[in-house]
Structure formats: C-alpha cells, structure tokens
C-alpha cells in the first residue's frame, strides 16, 4: 500500500511539472536454441559446436553485417574462427559514436551441435531498438548464424514487441573457400559477400533451419521523454464523464497512446497518414481512473497530459 501511494504521488507531481513520458525501455531474454543435426545438415564433425553468441543493440545509423554485403573484419573472424575481440571493437566504436548501446555475449552450453545460449535480462532502450547477433557454426570455413538489425520496437503500434520466435538458417561470410566442416581452407579471392547457404549447391545444409531465436519480453518501463513538446494541445472534457475524448491542436497530430498509472499502455490510436488537428477518441473500454495521454505530432514532437476518467 505504501509503495502504491508513493507511486501515485510521484506521478501527480510529474503531471504538475508538465513532464513528458514515453515507454522507453524493455527487458528481454534472448535465446538461440540449436537444431543442427546430421539428417538435415550433412554428417557433423565429432567436435561440432557453436562459438559465443555475440552482438549488440543499436540504432539504424550502423549495420554490422548484411546479406549481399562484404563481411567486416570483426564478422570475418567470428565466422572463421569464433574470435570475438575485433567484432567487440567494432561494437565499442559504435557505442562511442552514439550508435549502439551495449556489447552482448553469451557462451553456449553444452559444447555440442545441439546446444543453446541465453542472453538474460537484456535492457534495450527506445533509442537503440535494433538487435544484431552472430555465432560461428564450428568447425567450418566461414559459416555462421545470426540476425541483422532485428527491430524490437513495433513501428505500427509504437510499443515494444511481445515475445516472438524466428527460424535461423546458415550463412556463408564469403571470406574462405570450402564446402565441408573444416577450418583449414584458402582465402576467398576476390572476397565474396554474405549469403544464405540453406539448400545451396555444394553445401551440406538442406532447407531445414539450424535453430530458433526466441525473444522473450519480460518487462517495460516508462521514463522521461526529452523530445520537443507540443504546446497548444487540448483535451476535453477533462475530467471526462462522457465516454468520448476530443483532442484538438493547431499542429497535425499522428497518434495518441493512453497509459495507466503503472505505465501499462491501455489504448493506442493511429491518426490518418497526413495527420489530424482534431480527433474524437472512444473511452468506453476504460475504467474510471487517472491516465497519461501521450500525443505525437507529424513532426515528432510529443506532449503528455493527465486524463481523469470519471463516469
């Protein structure tokens, strides 16, 4: 009861100070689970295993690897030998430039073809919602699995994505020759590009996946938004006893989100593509109480206001 009272008083204080709020961070567990096997992917070597699952969360200003593009020095060493330090350096350079948030690394257990690795309690901020990961299929010339710039932020609803799973397939980094599970191979000259080698001619893989990546949403947080605010926006009636809310503003608005006092989003309304200066929102599905109404304009400015529903 004491914690609830303090939270309520803090939120009221924030409203009075005209603080703008946004759903800004999410905590995820990220697990790769292998299904690499001899039936689907050729006879495996006795020491079949995975290198550490490594990567980063970042923004769209940086791409660490991409299908059809040449592998960086860091990605090359991960794919060829499971060495992570050069890729770590590339990530840290992106962090220093303000384009990545953190280096991610987790070992696989057991040391085998059928194995898994879990990055636990990864906190991702809204400024860095893209996830890039990679791991070597070992031993191999330069084969790897990974995801490139996987967006954890749902751009349609402007909220964090809930738990989801994707299939993972093998890739060739384009840096060493060879079609067998071996690390002794000549350099590819001229250097190739990163390609998907699932069911590709000469390679031991058929069309079956080599594993799955499960991204599990554990929690989200609500924190201060430093974006420019919308000064002229009006909500009426407020307090609201009619069941409908009218939003009026001189600037074109693009969307509105309503949050309860615990930071959970309870309603999202997308406006027309060209924006609207006036919108009527149905509140019939909301319980009586205090909410945070967060409006976003076409220019990206935001404003949050207290909304009281009392019917």
C-alpha positions as semicolon CSV with decimal commas, in nm:
position;residue;x (nm);y (nm);z (nm)
1;X;0,000;0,000;0,000
2;X;0,283;0,240;0,088
3;X;0,458;0,181;-0,248
4;X;0,133;0,236;-0,440
5;X;0,071;0,564;-0,257
6;X;0,423;0,688;-0,327
7;X;0,391;0,598;-0,696
8;X;0,060;0,782;-0,720
9;X;0,201;1,096;-0,553
10;X;0,510;1,086;-0,775
11;X;0,302;1,064;-1,090
12;X;0,083;1,355;-0,977
13;X;0,394;1,562;-0,914
14;X;0,524;1,475;-1,261
15;X;0,197;1,584;-1,420
16;X;0,209;1,916;-1,235
17;X;0,565;1,973;-1,361
18;X;0,442;1,901;-1,718
19;X;0,684;1,611;-1,759
20;X;0,653;1,422;-2,089
21;X;0,652;1,044;-2,055
22;X;0,735;0,767;-2,301
23;X;0,764;0,390;-2,293
24;X;1,141;0,396;-2,327
25;X;1,300;0,066;-2,220
26;X;1,225;-0,305;-2,237
27;X;1,389;-0,606;-2,074
28;X;1,424;-0,922;-2,285
29;X;1,563;-1,273;-2,258
30;X;1,714;-1,371;-2,595
31;X;1,772;-1,743;-2,657
32;X;1,918;-1,925;-2,954
33;X;1,835;-2,297;-2,949
34;X;2,014;-2,522;-3,197
35;X;1,859;-2,791;-3,415
36;X;2,180;-2,856;-3,613
37;X;2,186;-3,227;-3,697
38;X;2,331;-3,481;-3,942
39;X;1,998;-3,570;-4,103
40;X;1,935;-3,215;-4,224
41;X;2,283;-3,063;-4,244
42;X;2,526;-3,334;-4,353
43;X;2,737;-3,563;-4,136
44;X;2,859;-3,347;-3,848
45;X;3,220;-3,347;-3,724
46;X;3,291;-3,502;-3,383
47;X;3,370;-3,159;-3,236
48;X;3,063;-2,980;-3,374
49;X;2,982;-2,674;-3,162
50;X;2,896;-2,303;-3,165
51;X;3,113;-2,004;-3,084
52;X;2,981;-1,749;-2,834
53;X;2,658;-1,572;-2,927
54;X;2,773;-1,210;-2,966
55;X;2,632;-0,882;-3,089
56;X;2,477;-0,554;-2,984
57;X;2,161;-0,347;-2,976
58;X;2,191;-0,031;-3,182
59;X;2,018;0,230;-3,400
60;X;1,977;0,250;-3,778
61;X;2,294;0,456;-3,824
62;X;2,507;0,142;-3,809
63;X;2,489;-0,203;-3,972
64;X;2,731;-0,468;-3,850
65;X;2,656;-0,728;-4,118
66;X;2,409;-0,768;-4,403
67;X;2,320;-1,027;-4,667
68;X;2,476;-0,934;-5,001
69;X;2,744;-0,718;-4,837
70;X;3,112;-0,783;-4,759
71;X;3,182;-0,901;-4,406
72;X;3,371;-0,664;-4,177
73;X;3,698;-0,776;-4,018
74;X;3,510;-0,845;-3,695
75;X;3,240;-1,058;-3,856
76;X;3,504;-1,242;-4,062
77;X;3,691;-1,357;-3,752
78;X;3,373;-1,465;-3,574
79;X;3,264;-1,668;-3,879
80;X;3,607;-1,823;-3,949
81;X;3,739;-1,895;-3,601
82;X;3,495;-1,778;-3,334
83;X;3,727;-1,493;-3,227
84;X;3,518;-1,210;-3,088
85;X;3,755;-0,927;-2,995
86;X;3,765;-0,745;-3,335
87;X;3,384;-0,751;-3,355
88;X;3,372;-0,626;-2,995
89;X;3,595;-0,337;-3,102
90;X;3,356;-0,254;-3,388
91;X;3,064;-0,251;-3,147
92;X;3,251;-0,034;-2,895
93;X;3,331;0,216;-3,172
94;X;2,959;0,233;-3,249
95;X;2,884;0,279;-2,878
96;X;3,135;0,566;-2,858
97;X;2,977;0,725;-3,166
98;X;2,632;0,708;-3,006
99;X;2,503;0,444;-3,247
100;X;2,499;0,135;-3,022
101;X;2,407;0,077;-2,660
102;X;2,591;-0,234;-2,543
103;X;2,804;-0,535;-2,634
104;X;2,623;-0,866;-2,589
105;X;2,795;-1,201;-2,533
106;X;2,691;-1,543;-2,404
107;X;2,855;-1,888;-2,425
108;X;2,670;-2,197;-2,546
109;X;2,604;-2,494;-2,323
110;X;2,677;-2,775;-2,376
111;X;2,978;-2,772;-2,613
112;X;2,791;-2,959;-2,885
113;X;2,586;-2,926;-3,203
114;X;2,258;-2,938;-3,009
115;X;2,304;-2,656;-2,762
116;X;2,168;-2,317;-2,658
117;X;2,273;-1,973;-2,537
118;X;2,058;-1,721;-2,348
119;X;2,127;-1,351;-2,312
120;X;1,936;-1,282;-1,991
121;X;1,775;-0,957;-1,879
122;X;1,893;-0,751;-2,176
123;X;1,769;-0,395;-2,124
124;X;1,703;-0,221;-2,457
125;X;1,621;0,149;-2,485
126;X;1,394;0,305;-2,744
127;X;1,692;0,490;-2,894
128;X;1,865;0,156;-2,973
129;X;1,591;-0,093;-3,062
130;X;1,776;-0,295;-3,329
131;X;1,932;-0,630;-3,242
132;X;2,230;-0,783;-3,424
133;X;2,373;-1,122;-3,327
134;X;2,615;-1,374;-3,476
135;X;2,774;-1,710;-3,389
136;X;3,009;-1,939;-3,579
137;X;2,894;-2,282;-3,698
138;X;3,209;-2,465;-3,589
139;X;3,419;-2,608;-3,732
140;X;3,361;-2,459;-4,077
141;X;3,534;-2,239;-4,334
142;X;3,329;-1,922;-4,254
143;X;2,975;-2,033;-4,177
144;X;2,760;-1,858;-3,921
145;X;2,411;-1,787;-3,797
146;X;2,277;-1,450;-3,692
147;X;2,026;-1,171;-3,716
148;X;2,087;-0,828;-3,863
149;X;1,913;-0,518;-3,724
150;X;1,613;-0,711;-3,589
151;X;1,376;-0,437;-3,468
152;X;1,236;-0,498;-3,119
153;X;1,021;-0,185;-3,143
154;X;0,687;-0,223;-3,321
155;X;0,669;0,080;-3,550
156;X;0,299;0,021;-3,621
157;X;0,184;0,041;-3,260
158;X;0,483;0,233;-3,119
159;X;0,544;-0,012;-2,840
160;X;0,787;-0,292;-2,761
161;X;0,729;-0,621;-2,940
162;X;0,589;-0,902;-2,731
163;X;0,754;-1,247;-2,716
164;X;0,827;-1,399;-3,060
165;X;1,035;-1,673;-3,224
166;X;1,211;-1,678;-3,561
167;X;1,381;-1,961;-3,752
168;X;1,757;-1,936;-3,809
169;X;1,943;-2,056;-4,118
170;X;2,314;-2,092;-4,207
171;X;2,513;-1,818;-4,380
172;X;2,849;-1,803;-4,555
173;X;3,058;-1,495;-4,472
174;X;3,225;-1,500;-4,816
175;X;3,580;-1,491;-4,678
176;X;3,705;-1,853;-4,710
177;X;3,658;-2,128;-4,968
178;X;3,526;-2,471;-4,878
179;X;3,211;-2,683;-4,866
180;X;3,297;-2,915;-4,577
181;X;3,312;-2,886;-4,196
182;X;3,675;-2,776;-4,178
183;X;3,870;-2,471;-4,060
184;X;4,168;-2,527;-4,293
185;X;4,065;-2,351;-4,611
186;X;4,212;-2,096;-4,853
187;X;4,102;-1,735;-4,851
188;X;3,826;-1,643;-5,097
189;X;3,978;-1,421;-5,370
190;X;3,820;-1,192;-5,466
191;X;3,630;-1,169;-5,141
192;X;3,264;-1,265;-5,165
193;X;2,959;-1,138;-4,983
194;X;2,750;-1,279;-4,701
195;X;2,496;-1,527;-4,839
196;X;2,228;-1,764;-4,712
197;X;2,351;-2,118;-4,782
198;X;2,038;-2,306;-4,680
199;X;1,983;-2,569;-4,952
200;X;2,264;-2,412;-5,160
201;X;2,450;-2,630;-5,410
202;X;2,765;-2,794;-5,269
203;X;2,694;-2,713;-4,905
204;X;2,582;-2,982;-4,657
205;X;2,269;-2,795;-4,548
206;X;1,920;-2,871;-4,673
207;X;1,630;-2,630;-4,640
208;X;1,572;-2,704;-4,271
209;X;1,659;-2,443;-4,009
210;X;1,963;-2,487;-3,786
211;X;1,788;-2,339;-3,483
212;X;1,544;-2,083;-3,349
213;X;1,582;-1,747;-3,183
214;X;1,327;-1,671;-2,912
215;X;1,296;-1,313;-2,788
216;X;1,100;-1,304;-2,461
217;X;0,962;-0,974;-2,334
218;X;0,992;-0,964;-1,954
219;X;0,903;-0,604;-1,868
220;X;0,886;-0,245;-1,992
221;X;0,944;0,084;-1,816
222;X;0,804;0,434;-1,853
223;X;1,052;0,721;-1,831
224;X;1,104;1,085;-1,917
225;X;1,100;1,175;-2,286
226;X;1,330;1,458;-2,392
227;X;1,162;1,523;-2,727
228;X;1,020;1,863;-2,808
229;X;0,673;1,908;-2,662
230;X;0,352;2,024;-2,825
231;X;0,248;2,345;-2,652
232;X;-0,106;2,410;-2,776
233;X;-0,273;2,071;-2,744
234;X;-0,610;2,047;-2,566
235;X;-0,806;1,753;-2,424
236;X;-1,174;1,795;-2,341
237;X;-1,376;1,719;-2,144
238;X;-1,115;1,653;-1,877
239;X;-1,213;1,521;-1,622
240;X;-1,407;1,301;-1,860
241;X;-1,755;1,170;-1,779
242;X;-1,893;1,141;-2,133
243;X;-1,705;0,833;-2,262
244;X;-1,551;1,024;-2,554
245;X;-1,243;1,246;-2,556
246;X;-1,178;1,525;-2,807
247;X;-0,816;1,611;-2,889
248;X;-0,754;1,949;-3,051
249;X;-0,428;2,106;-3,165
250;X;-0,300;2,361;-3,419
251;X;-0,031;2,118;-3,539
252;X;-0,112;1,797;-3,725
253;X;-0,115;1,500;-3,486
254;X;-0,018;1,145;-3,584
255;X;-0,111;0,927;-3,285
256;X;-0,212;0,902;-2,920
257;X;-0,129;0,645;-2,653
258;X;-0,302;0,616;-2,315
259;X;-0,113;0,469;-2,017
260;X;-0,240;0,378;-1,672
261;X;-0,052;0,497;-1,362
262;X;0,165;0,183;-1,361
263;X;0,296;0,261;-1,709
264;X;0,095;-0,002;-1,899
265;X;-0,039;0,114;-2,234
266;X;-0,415;0,059;-2,243
267;X;-0,510;0,227;-2,572
268;X;-0,340;0,329;-2,895
269;X;-0,499;0,527;-3,179
270;X;-0,323;0,598;-3,508
271;X;-0,440;0,907;-3,696
272;X;-0,453;0,947;-4,075
273;X;-0,124;0,943;-4,267
274;X;-0,142;1,319;-4,323
275;X;-0,218;1,389;-3,958
276;X;-0,523;1,545;-3,795
277;X;-0,575;1,859;-3,588
278;X;-0,885;1,721;-3,419
279;X;-0,979;1,369;-3,315
280;X;-1,255;1,210;-3,106
281;X;-1,142;0,905;-2,904
282;X;-1,379;0,644;-2,760
283;X;-1,305;0,584;-2,389
284;X;-1,590;0,339;-2,327
285;X;-1,350;0,049;-2,268
286;X;-1,151;0,231;-1,996
287;X;-1,217;0,201;-1,627
288;X;-1,253;0,511;-1,412
289;X;-0,916;0,641;-1,302
290;X;-0,614;0,854;-1,390
291;X;-0,431;0,804;-1,721
292;X;-0,139;0,954;-1,910
293;X;-0,239;1,069;-2,261
294;X;0,068;1,088;-2,483
295;X;0,024;1,264;-2,818
296;X;0,274;1,269;-3,105
297;X;0,269;1,517;-3,393
298;X;0,375;1,455;-3,754
299;X;0,696;1,647;-3,681
300;X;0,782;1,406;-3,398
301;X;0,704;1,644;-3,112
302;X;0,529;1,489;-2,814
303;X;0,316;1,600;-2,522
304;X;0,170;1,412;-2,227
305;X;-0,123;1,526;-2,018
306;X;-0,313;1,389;-1,724
307;X;-0,653;1,248;-1,815
308;X;-0,913;1,172;-1,548
309;X;-1,193;0,932;-1,642
310;X;-1,488;0,954;-1,402
311;X;-1,825;0,836;-1,529
